[in-house]
Amino acid sequence: MPVPVQPEELRQFTVTDQAPAAHLDLLNALGFRSAVAGLRLGVFEALAAGPLPVADLARRTGTDAYALRLLADALVGFGYLTGSATGYANSANTTRWLLRDAPESFAPVLAFWGAVVTERWTDLEESMRSGLPRRDFYPWLEQRPETLADFQTMLRRLAAWLAPEIVELIPAPPPAGRLLDIGGGHAGYSIAFCRRYPKLRATVLDLPGALAQGAPAITAAGLTERITALPGDLSTVDLGADHDLALLFNIVHGYPDTEVGALLKRVAAAVRPGGRVALLEPLAEVPQRPAGTADSFVRAFSLNLFHTQGGRAYSFTELSELLTAAGFTQVTQHLLRGSEADHLVLAVRAD
Ligand SMILES: C[S@@+](CC[C@H](N)C(=O)[O-])C[C@H]1O[C@@H](n2cnc3c(N)ncnc32)[C@H](O)[C@@H]1O
């Protein structure tokens, strides 16, 4: 939670430059790390039923009471907990956002990014110096069932939020059409399309661990007859042919542009002439996007993509050129009402 700053203090950090803004980042980094520790140790869940004295909180979380008091006090300072003579309680914001059962819980996002920052960003300078990033993000994720579940839950929730708008923005495929959802993991978008178009059939291609995360959702939606899971590597697996619509949602940003070009050519070969490809991407260089959390996130996310996967956020112009070179035409960009960071890019497979 952003460290509480008085308005005059904030002016000194961000307007008059009388104080180093990096001090705020330092505090926010400590706040982030403390919150991740609170989450990993189960502090917020232990306080879900109500306030507890530190001795009881330590017993419930399997921690040392002396040490835990220091973490709890830090979490009070950052606004995650409140403290009183009777013990500690979750703040209103923590109760709303950080409990696992909360309807829009942010806990999977905090847990996932906690793992990324503490385990994958330790050698950020090295990929800056060498220009050669590590490219083992997904193999790392596939080996970590809890982090993988948090990652797919985070994306499934975003899909539940964005899918209604996206399904309406993409022109309808033919009634008994075929959809290819490349890197479709949690299957949320395929499920949304199959619900909207009752005769549509979908194939969700992904790595085995990610598909396992999507399988219960497909079953729960009663769509096992119409949605097929295809385990495989999207760079090498046979993508088939004559699909009416291919989804590449949050995929191309994981690759350098040469590999994006090669992937788009494979996708073009898998889509029938006149069929469509749809990309969902956090686009770089969006003039309409004001400075703020969405713009800051896309910039930092792009750095993360390079460091962990060798990719980055692309601009619409870059994607348009790559799509055209791959054999697509009529490339269009669509702003989404539901997200300032994500954009839809559509293109038609040339005849
Ligand atoms: C950022 S997620 C996007 C998931 C989904 N398309 C969405 O937008 O919510 C990227 C997906 O690509 C999958 N993926 C990554 N590398 C892959 C590969 N080499 N072959 C197949 N799938 C891969 C991941 O497992 C993950 O489900």
The ligand as a MOL file (V3000), in Angstrom:
LIG
                    3D

  0  0  0     0  0            999 V3000
M  V30 BEGIN CTAB
M  V30 COUNTS 27 29 0 0 0
M  V30 BEGIN ATOM
M  V30 1 C 0.5490 -14.2710 -20.2550 0
M  V30 2 S -0.2160 -15.8030 -20.3560 0 CHG=1
M  V30 3 C -1.6740 -15.4190 -21.3000 0
M  V30 4 C -2.8180 -16.3540 -21.0190 0
M  V30 5 C -4.1020 -15.9640 -21.7720 0
M  V30 6 N -3.9060 -16.0010 -23.2040 0
M  V30 7 C -4.5700 -14.6050 -21.3390 0
M  V30 8 O -4.4050 -13.6250 -22.0700 0
M  V30 9 O -5.1100 -14.4810 -20.2440 0 CHG=-1
M  V30 10 C 0.7710 -16.6570 -21.5450 0
M  V30 11 C 0.3200 -18.0690 -21.7530 0
M  V30 12 O 1.1490 -18.6530 -22.7560 0
M  V30 13 C 1.5290 -19.9390 -22.3220 0
M  V30 14 N 2.8220 -20.2890 -22.9250 0
M  V30 15 C 4.0160 -19.7240 -22.6570 0
M  V30 16 N 4.9770 -20.2860 -23.3860 0
M  V30 17 C 4.3710 -21.2320 -24.1440 0
M  V30 18 C 4.8480 -22.1560 -25.1070 0
M  V30 19 N 6.1440 -22.2140 -25.4420 0
M  V30 20 N 3.9550 -22.9780 -25.6900 0
M  V30 21 C 2.6320 -22.9320 -25.3510 0
M  V30 22 N 2.1270 -22.0640 -24.4410 0
M  V30 23 C 2.9910 -21.2270 -23.8460 0
M  V30 24 C 1.6070 -19.8280 -20.8120 0
M  V30 25 O 1.5470 -21.0760 -20.1710 0
M  V30 26 C 0.4250 -18.9210 -20.5040 0
M  V30 27 O -0.7620 -19.6330 -20.2940 0
M  V30 END ATOM
M  V30 BEGIN BOND
M  V30 1 1 1 2
M  V30 2 1 2 3
M  V30 3 1 2 10
M  V30 4 1 3 4
M  V30 5 1 4 5
M  V30 6 1 5 6
M  V30 7 1 5 7
M  V30 8 2 7 8
M  V30 9 1 7 9
M  V30 10 1 10 11
M  V30 11 1 11 12
M  V30 12 1 11 26
M  V30 13 1 12 13
M  V30 14 1 13 14
M  V30 15 1 13 24
M  V30 16 1 14 15
M  V30 17 1 14 23
M  V30 18 2 15 16
M  V30 19 1 16 17
M  V30 20 1 17 18
M  V30 21 2 17 23
M  V30 22 1 18 19
M  V30 23 2 18 20
M  V30 24 1 20 21
M  V30 25 2 21 22
M  V30 26 1 22 23
M  V30 27 1 24 25
M  V30 28 1 24 26
M  V30 29 1 26 27
M  V30 END BOND
M  V30 END CTAB
M  END
